Amino acid sequence: MSVLAPEGTALLYLASAVCFILALKGLSSPRTARRGNAIGAAGALVAVITVFLSVRLENVPLILAAIAVGSAVAVPVARRVQMTQMPQLVALFNGVGGGAAALVAVLELGHSGDPWVRLAVVFTMLVGAVSFAGSAVTVGKLQELISTRPLLFPGMPVVMVLALAGAITSGVLVILTGSAGWAVVVLVLGLVAGLLLVLPVGGADVPIVISLLNAFTGLAVAASGIVLGNVLLLVAGTLVGASGTILTKVMAAAMGRGVAGIMFGAFRGGSTAGSTVQSDRPVRSSSPEDVAVQLGYAQRVVIVPGYGLAVAQGQHTVAELATALEARGIEVVFAIHPVAGRMPGHMNVLLAEANVPYEALRELEEVNPEFPNTDIVLVVGANDVVNPAAKSTPGAPIYGMPILEVALAGQVVFLKRSMRPGFAGIENELLHDPKTTLLFGDAKDSLTKVLGAVKAL
């Protein structure tokens, strides 16, 4: 017997669903993101409390045990993760969500003979398994536990099609017979399909795949809501699926490519791939003092943050440098590419940690027309998002991707650890442009030296 009546449960779930919708609205802007997170957390808390009040009392100890085990694993991981590893954490949580939905569907298979419910069970198992296996691969690629290059073998497209066809056929048999054996086959083939779907994806395309798999998990959770007769799961899953789909399209547009090309481009040589090859062509290098002089006597400076800044945890130093330049009467703004870092919003969050005002952040469409009137662009740990090959080299992995057109500025200064190419694995011709100088070293260390030199001017 439960404490809460069905009507009360429905009302509280409705309140939670409204909170989730308002949370998504809040997350659409940096100014309201904190409030959106708080509203979403409140909705989740209401949902959890509702579960405890709605289930049979004898099941509460099992639920508490499951929460304890999950918390013991998740809390230390979440607290220790670095900002640079946030995409891996998102992918991990996403995969676990898809896997959980698939397992719940299997357990519910024998509780209903309704063909429509069984259809929802099969859909949840298949999509959840694909999301779980695919997310595991993305974590491995971003963490460099497996190669970031596309992993292919002869006949791979055929095997992928056969796996999907077999999963669908097995799913039809599950709907007709309710067989747990065929359900296991669906799960196994779903896992195989998830692996084969993501292994051919490489380099800078991986974060987009994470977003796509997030949409898959949302759909699986929505379908599990049908299986369990839970409206909240249906609403929450639909929200996740819709937002993940929109984000995938936005990221693909930012890369100048279609989703199909991103997922299957490796089969025709079109997927981006990481590389460790370094260029040995000569470049013009500089010292922190020379860079400080360039910056100190400019009128307008644009800073382009990238993944290297995040790795070095140099956001506070670059913010202090911007403040020091502004104190000299220099206009300073930050140019943010939609896919800078490893996921949308990565740089925004990083700079927000350092209290960089939102007004100083410029999106790509807004800042590109301003580069011709910019004295110096300081590129900190970014490469692919400013690479002219995206516009000038047909056949390049990033060709067609909108870039920050820093080459139009008067001078360009790159802060780089080495001449290693960006995540897309191609050389940046801008590094060899006569107007470009390079300052080699760890981004935070280089910024600290430049900051000291600027203050000494």
C-alpha positions as MATLAB code, in Angstrom:
seq = 'MSVLAPEGTALLYLASAVCFILALKGLSSPRTARRGNAIGAAGALVAVITVFLSVRLENVPLILAAIAVGSAVAVPVARRVQMTQMPQLVALFNGVGGGAAALVAVLELGHSGDPWVRLAVVFTMLVGAVSFAGSAVTVGKLQELISTRPLLFPGMPVVMVLALAGAITSGVLVILTGSAGWAVVVLVLGLVAGLLLVLPVGGADVPIVISLLNAFTGLAVAASGIVLGNVLLLVAGTLVGASGTILTKVMAAAMGRGVAGIMFGAFRGGSTAGSTVQSDRPVRSSSPEDVAVQLGYAQRVVIVPGYGLAVAQGQHTVAELATALEARGIEVVFAIHPVAGRMPGHMNVLLAEANVPYEALRELEEVNPEFPNTDIVLVVGANDVVNPAAKSTPGAPIYGMPILEVALAGQVVFLKRSMRPGFAGIENELLHDPKTTLLFGDAKDSLTKVLGAVKAL';
ca = [
       0.000    0.000    0.000;
       1.287    3.484   -0.896;
       0.963    6.726    1.080;
      -0.153    8.905   -1.835;
      -3.360    8.445   -3.813;
      -3.133    8.133   -7.635;
      -4.635   11.597   -8.070;
      -1.981   13.136   -5.824;
       0.752   11.294   -7.709;
      -0.528   12.630  -11.025;
      -0.601   16.214   -9.732;
       2.931   16.044   -8.338;
       4.243   14.508  -11.568;
       2.543   17.326  -13.465;
       4.299   19.859  -11.236;
       7.627   18.140  -11.927;
       6.990   18.206  -15.682;
       6.259   21.941  -15.543;
       9.534   22.457  -13.655;
      11.457   20.575  -16.350;
       9.918   22.706  -19.091;
      10.745   25.921  -17.213;
      14.270   24.613  -16.593;
      14.881   24.152  -20.314;
      13.609   27.661  -20.920;
      16.009   28.996  -18.301;
      18.945   27.088  -19.754;
      18.455   28.833  -23.113;
      20.351   31.890  -21.843;
      23.519   32.256  -19.723;
      21.790   34.921  -17.648;
      19.014   32.572  -16.552;
      20.898   29.265  -16.642;
      21.557   29.149  -12.895;
      17.873   29.706  -12.170;
      16.944   27.114  -14.786;
      19.203   24.548  -13.124;
      17.635   25.278   -9.741;
      14.109   24.851  -11.128;
      15.076   21.596  -12.823;
      16.659   20.279   -9.624;
      13.506   21.194   -7.692;
      11.390   19.301  -10.230;
      13.629   16.241   -9.925;
      13.393   16.390   -6.128;
       9.590   16.524   -6.301;
       9.614   13.562   -8.687;
      11.830   11.475   -6.384;
       9.716   12.272   -3.328;
       6.598   11.370   -5.309;
       8.078    7.964   -6.107;
       8.633    7.246   -2.422;
       5.080    8.286   -1.593;
       3.567    6.312   -4.471;
       5.244    2.898   -4.317;
       4.394    0.069   -1.973;
       6.155    0.598    1.345;
       7.883   -2.802    1.192;
       9.803   -1.625   -1.919;
      11.280    1.475   -0.255;
      14.359   -0.330    1.191;
      15.265   -1.604   -2.305;
      14.955    1.893   -3.740;
      17.106    3.346   -0.963;
      19.742    0.656   -1.535;
      19.837    1.431   -5.261;
      20.184    5.172   -4.550;
      22.995    4.505   -2.073;
      24.962    2.406   -4.570;
      24.442    4.913   -7.377;
      25.412    7.853   -5.180;
      28.536    6.104   -3.929;
      29.720    5.762   -7.536;
      28.432    8.975   -9.102;
      29.117   11.632   -6.456;
      32.930   11.152   -6.246;
      33.191   10.989  -10.042;
      31.128   14.135  -10.579;
      33.014   16.107   -7.909;
      36.449   15.211   -9.251;
      35.810   15.626  -12.961;
      37.674   18.470  -14.655;
      35.915   20.972  -16.886;
      37.860   19.552  -19.839;
      36.335   16.139  -19.119;
      32.745   17.357  -18.898;
      31.785   15.924  -22.328;
      32.961   12.489  -21.182;
      30.847   12.789  -18.044;
      27.812   13.858  -20.061;
      28.314   10.901  -22.401;
      28.724    8.514  -19.459;
      25.537    9.681  -17.730;
      23.712    9.602  -21.047;
      24.775    6.023  -21.725;
      23.775    4.886  -18.249;
      20.346    6.467  -18.772;
      19.843    4.610  -22.033;
      20.999    1.331  -20.523;
      18.717    1.752  -17.513;
      15.720    2.387  -19.768;
      16.529   -0.754  -21.768;
      16.801   -2.929  -18.644;
      13.537   -1.583  -17.218;
      11.828   -2.451  -20.493;
      13.120   -6.030  -20.333;
      11.838   -6.431  -16.778;
       8.410   -5.105  -17.777;
       8.096   -7.368  -20.830;
       6.083  -10.068  -19.069;
       3.667   -7.665  -17.384;
       1.558   -6.873  -20.441;
       0.260   -8.763  -23.451;
      -0.781   -5.581  -25.253;
       1.055   -5.489  -28.640;
       1.387   -1.688  -28.426;
       3.052   -1.911  -25.029;
       5.359   -4.618  -26.361;
       6.196   -2.338  -29.286;
       7.210    0.354  -26.781;
       9.263   -2.288  -24.918;
      11.145   -3.267  -28.087;
      11.742    0.364  -29.052;
      13.080    1.162  -25.578;
      15.375   -1.884  -25.545;
      16.803   -1.230  -28.996;
      17.311    2.536  -28.735;
      18.540    2.293  -25.123;
      21.083   -0.387  -26.062;
      22.324    1.676  -29.036;
      22.700    4.721  -26.793;
      24.517    2.750  -24.076;
      27.064    1.140  -26.402;
      27.537    4.250  -28.538;
      28.064    6.462  -25.484;
      30.699    4.055  -24.156;
      32.621    4.454  -27.412;
      32.402    8.259  -27.280;
      33.779    8.244  -23.725;
      36.659    6.051  -24.881;
      37.425    8.312  -27.831;
      37.312   11.590  -25.893;
      39.361   10.081  -23.064;
      41.743    8.683  -25.719;
      41.338    5.170  -24.337;
      40.697    4.174  -27.951;
      41.823    5.889  -31.124;
      40.060    9.134  -32.011;
      40.474    8.234  -35.672;
      37.603    6.492  -37.508;
      37.771    2.756  -36.853;
      36.632    0.758  -39.871;
      36.852   -2.767  -41.220;
      35.909   -4.226  -44.629;
      32.194   -4.801  -44.977;
      31.350   -2.721  -41.921;
      28.286   -1.039  -43.511;
      26.887   -4.450  -44.420;
      27.401   -5.766  -40.881;
      25.717   -2.642  -39.497;
      22.678   -3.092  -41.732;
      22.459   -6.801  -40.854;
      22.643   -6.011  -37.116;
      19.821   -3.477  -37.386;
      17.747   -5.804  -39.571;
      18.262   -8.639  -37.117;
      17.307   -6.413  -34.177;
      14.114   -5.291  -35.919;
      13.204   -8.863  -36.873;
      13.812  -10.048  -33.319;
      11.729   -7.140  -32.066;
       8.799   -8.206  -34.228;
       9.046  -11.694  -32.720;
       9.059  -10.158  -29.216;
       5.870   -8.244  -30.045;
       4.179  -11.372  -31.389;
       5.313  -13.859  -28.732;
       6.508  -11.874  -25.704;
       9.593  -14.119  -25.665;
      12.323  -13.067  -23.231;
      14.855  -14.952  -25.357;
      14.174  -12.803  -28.415;
      14.305   -9.744  -26.153;
      17.879  -10.660  -25.217;
      18.701  -10.917  -28.923;
      17.306   -7.406  -29.434;
      19.520   -6.107  -26.644;
      22.664   -7.788  -27.946;
      22.115   -6.642  -31.532;
      21.300   -3.140  -30.247;
      24.655   -3.046  -28.457;
      26.418   -4.204  -31.630;
      24.610   -1.560  -33.676;
      25.613    1.131  -31.171;
      29.263    0.152  -31.412;
      29.237    0.041  -35.206;
      27.425    3.379  -35.379;
      30.036    5.326  -33.400;
      33.337    3.547  -34.118;
      33.588    5.136  -37.622;
      33.213    8.634  -36.169;
      36.399   10.480  -35.386;
      37.889   13.656  -34.039;
      35.769   16.764  -33.752;
      32.583   14.920  -34.715;
      32.440   12.990  -31.427;
      30.716   15.747  -29.363;
      27.980   15.939  -31.998;
      27.444   12.203  -31.689;
      27.132   12.615  -27.912;
      24.299   15.076  -28.500;
      22.625   12.685  -30.939;
      22.872    9.778  -28.501;
      21.434   12.053  -25.826;
      18.388   12.459  -28.059;
      18.259    8.658  -28.433;
      18.260    8.235  -24.650;
      15.439   10.757  -24.352;
      13.357    8.769  -26.825;
      14.102    5.544  -24.944;
      13.035    7.118  -21.648;
       9.853    8.480  -23.261;
       9.017    5.009  -24.562;
       9.694    3.535  -21.117;
       7.099    5.988  -19.814;
       4.575    4.263  -22.069;
       5.737    0.867  -20.826;
       5.400    1.874  -17.171;
       2.339    4.065  -17.628;
       4.349    6.986  -16.187;
       3.443   10.376  -17.660;
       6.477   12.119  -16.134;
       8.905    9.784  -17.887;
       7.039   10.360  -21.125;
       7.255   14.160  -20.773;
      10.858   14.242  -19.528;
      12.032   11.817  -22.195;
      10.313   13.806  -24.915;
      11.953   17.017  -23.682;
      15.393   15.395  -23.680;
      14.819   13.864  -27.101;
      13.636   17.144  -28.620;
      16.385   19.270  -27.056;
      19.051   16.728  -28.013;
      17.813   16.716  -31.594;
      17.840   20.520  -31.782;
      21.324   20.673  -30.257;
      22.588   18.073  -32.732;
      21.303   20.129  -35.653;
      22.820   23.328  -34.226;
      26.211   21.670  -33.724;
      26.141   20.103  -37.186;
      25.337   23.506  -38.685;
      28.236   25.007  -36.731;
      30.472   22.380  -38.327;
      29.010   23.126  -41.748;
      27.975   19.505  -42.263;
      24.884   17.332  -42.234;
      24.166   14.805  -39.516;
      24.276   11.932  -42.024;
      27.677   13.082  -43.251;
      28.953   13.221  -39.689;
      27.719    9.729  -38.831;
      28.664    7.969  -42.061;
      31.241   10.279  -43.629;
      34.146    7.985  -42.740;
      32.895    5.403  -45.233;
      33.740    7.894  -47.996;
      36.657    9.570  -46.206;
      34.762   12.577  -44.847;
      34.925   12.224  -41.057;
      37.271   14.340  -38.974;
      40.059   12.498  -37.260;
      42.617   13.359  -34.621;
      46.319   13.316  -35.466;
      49.642   13.428  -33.663;
      51.656   14.616  -36.686;
      53.418   17.927  -36.095;
      54.436   20.369  -38.799;
      58.157   21.110  -39.240;
      57.580   24.204  -41.394;
      59.127   27.420  -40.026;
      56.961   29.859  -38.070;
      57.559   33.245  -36.463;
      57.744   32.845  -32.685;
      57.761   35.552  -30.053;
      58.416   36.175  -26.372;
      55.892   37.092  -23.658;
      57.403   40.581  -23.497;
      56.984   41.150  -27.244;
      53.371   39.915  -27.112;
      52.728   42.244  -24.171;
      54.024   45.201  -26.180;
      51.753   44.297  -29.096;
      48.745   44.043  -26.793;
      49.599   47.072  -24.698;
      49.633   49.455  -27.641;
      46.570   48.105  -29.426;
      43.186   49.800  -29.418;
      41.068   46.681  -29.863;
      41.905   43.106  -28.889;
      39.831   39.970  -29.519;
      40.624   36.863  -27.468;
      39.674   33.475  -28.950;
      39.587   30.802  -26.207;
      39.892   27.132  -27.113;
      40.328   23.684  -25.641;
      43.966   24.390  -24.781;
      42.831   27.138  -22.407;
      40.496   24.689  -20.695;
      43.202   22.028  -20.387;
      45.606   24.525  -18.817;
      42.877   25.919  -16.527;
      43.944   29.392  -17.621;
      40.518   31.050  -17.599;
      41.224   33.158  -14.519;
      44.544   34.359  -15.927;
      43.070   35.326  -19.281;
      40.284   37.184  -17.483;
      42.879   39.062  -15.440;
      44.782   39.881  -18.635;
      41.606   41.280  -20.197;
      41.035   43.436  -17.104;
      44.621   44.727  -17.243;
      44.257   45.677  -20.905;
      40.916   47.380  -20.286;
      42.568   49.414  -17.524;
      44.835   50.820  -20.245;
      41.791   51.901  -22.266;
      41.907   48.956  -24.669;
      38.654   47.368  -25.857;
      38.725   43.624  -25.182;
      36.124   41.047  -26.237;
      36.044   37.251  -26.368;
      35.072   35.499  -29.612;
      33.174   32.263  -28.948;
      32.774   29.647  -31.664;
      29.677   27.418  -31.280;
      31.820   24.277  -30.965;
      34.828   25.769  -29.172;
      36.150   23.306  -26.628;
      34.366   19.978  -26.775;
      30.692   20.941  -26.596;
      28.430   23.990  -26.985;
      28.669   26.355  -24.044;
      31.995   24.883  -22.901;
      33.865   28.195  -23.251;
      30.964   30.223  -21.864;
      30.954   28.175  -18.659;
      34.744   28.287  -18.423;
      34.838   32.079  -18.701;
      31.858   32.478  -16.372;
      33.945   30.685  -13.720;
      36.443   33.545  -14.068;
      33.695   36.204  -13.827;
      34.101   37.386  -17.409;
      30.952   39.476  -18.047;
      28.450   38.107  -20.557;
      28.621   41.421  -22.425;
      32.252   40.676  -23.338;
      31.333   37.418  -25.116;
      30.698   37.620  -28.852;
      29.161   34.833  -30.911;
      30.560   33.976  -34.345;
      27.999   35.886  -36.420;
      28.419   38.965  -34.266;
      32.206   39.101  -34.075;
      33.255   38.127  -37.619;
      32.371   41.540  -39.138;
      34.484   43.191  -36.413;
      37.794   41.454  -37.207;
      38.874   43.916  -39.958;
      38.760   46.666  -37.303;
      40.678   44.593  -34.736;
      44.340   45.305  -34.048;
      45.291   41.979  -32.484;
      43.602   38.611  -32.089;
      44.953   36.481  -29.254;
      44.161   32.815  -29.976;
      44.551   30.781  -26.788;
      44.578   27.054  -27.351;
      42.203   27.081  -30.330;
      43.023   25.799  -33.798;
      40.269   24.251  -35.914;
      37.739   27.042  -35.253;
      40.086   29.624  -36.847;
      41.584   27.403  -39.562;
      41.151   28.988  -43.046;
      41.101   25.489  -44.560;
      37.424   25.422  -43.658;
      36.894   27.977  -46.438;
      39.812   27.451  -48.809;
      40.518   23.714  -48.973;
      37.796   21.527  -50.508;
      38.118   17.991  -49.234;
      39.523   19.066  -45.861;
      37.693   17.410  -42.935;
      36.417   20.787  -41.722;
      35.666   22.259  -45.149;
      32.405   24.198  -45.013;
      32.557   24.762  -41.256;
      31.901   28.400  -40.288;
      35.050   29.765  -38.628;
      36.144   32.818  -36.702;
      37.784   34.872  -39.459;
      40.742   36.046  -37.386;
      42.932   36.291  -40.494;
      41.156   39.588  -41.257;
      42.640   41.242  -38.156;
      45.806   43.333  -38.188;
      47.897   40.857  -36.194;
      47.320   37.334  -34.881;
      49.078   35.840  -31.876;
      48.727   32.094  -31.201;
      49.389   30.655  -27.766;
      50.157   26.991  -28.455;
      51.852   24.178  -26.610;
      53.315   22.767  -29.832;
      52.816   22.617  -33.586;
      50.514   19.643  -33.209;
      47.341   20.145  -35.293;
      43.895   20.560  -33.788;
      41.416   17.787  -33.066;
      40.489   17.613  -36.772;
      44.058   16.563  -37.533;
      44.926   19.091  -40.268;
      47.537   21.815  -40.464;
      46.542   25.457  -40.004;
      48.034   27.639  -42.743;
      47.328   30.730  -40.646;
      50.237   29.711  -38.402;
      52.586   30.429  -41.314;
      51.022   33.762  -42.297;
      53.458   36.738  -42.064;
      51.045   38.557  -39.722;
      51.025   35.643  -37.264;
      53.340   35.127  -34.323;
      53.395   32.147  -31.953;
      54.097   31.974  -28.250;
      54.860   28.383  -27.306;
      54.177   26.884  -23.895;
      51.405   25.942  -21.492;
      48.535   28.399  -21.987;
      48.268   29.380  -18.322;
      52.015   29.812  -17.931;
      52.259   31.893  -21.122;
      49.297   34.055  -20.105;
      50.843   34.641  -16.673;
      54.084   35.848  -18.255;
      52.231   38.075  -20.744;
      50.122   39.506  -17.919;
      53.213   40.321  -15.894;
      54.807   42.008  -18.881;
      51.658   44.036  -19.601;
      51.564   45.298  -16.009;
      55.239   46.281  -16.304;
      54.677   48.458  -19.386;
];
